Amino acid sequence: MKKSRFAYSQVVTISQEGEVGVPVAELTPKHGIGCATYFKWRSKYGGVSVNELKRMKKLDVENAKLKPLYAELALENAD
């Protein structure tokens, strides 16, 4: 998975600025992101704190490691 240019705290701060009322047209060039990126972040991380976001990312990494293991075991047990 590609590493983001932005830290978790930056993503949360940018999405919170948009929630406060800063227009998207001003917000996106200020932080060097596209409108699509902002709206993706807002839908995914809206209302999330930095600690919760770090926990979610850690769980995503753990799930990515467990999926292949589960698939392998499921194939072995299917026989």
N, C-alpha and C positions, 0 to 999 in steps of 0.2 A: 504494500500500500504506500502511496506517495505521501511524504511528509509535508504538512501544511506550512506555508510561510508565516502563518499567524499562530500565536500562542492561544491557549484556551481562554485566558483572561482577555485577550484582544477581541476574540470572536464574541464573547459575552458582552464586552463593553460596546462594541459596534452595534450589536442587536439591541442593547438597552438604549442607545442613543436614538435609534429609529423608533423605539416604543415611546420615548419621551415626546417625540414630535418633530425631530429634525427631518426635513424633506430628504427623500432618497436621492434626488438629483444633487443635493449638496454633500450627502454622506458618502456616496460611493467614490467620487473622485478624491475626496479628502483622504480616504484610507487606501486608495489604489485597488479597489475591487470593482467588479462588474455588478450591474443590477441583479442579474440572475444569481450570482453568488450571495448577495445580500438576502434575497428572498428565500434562497435555499437554507441559509443559516437561520433566518427568522422562523421558518417553518420547523426546522429540526431542533433548534436550541432556544427558541423563544421562552422566556420565563425560567430559564435554568441558571443556577449559580455556577461559579467556577468549579467548586468542589464536586458538584453533581456531574458536571461535564467531564471532569477527569475520571470519575468513577465509571461513567458510561463508556468512555474510550477504552479504559482498562478491560471492561467486560467484553467489548467488541473484539479486542485482541485475543482474549481468552477463548471466546466462542469460535474465532477463526482457527485456533489451534485444535479445538475439540471436534469440529465438524468432520475433518478427514478421519479422525480416530473412530468416530461413531459410524461413519460410512463403511469403513473397513470391517468393523465388528458386525454390522448389520448384514454385510455380504457373507461373512463366515457363518453366521447363524441361520441364514436363509437356506443353506444346503441341507 
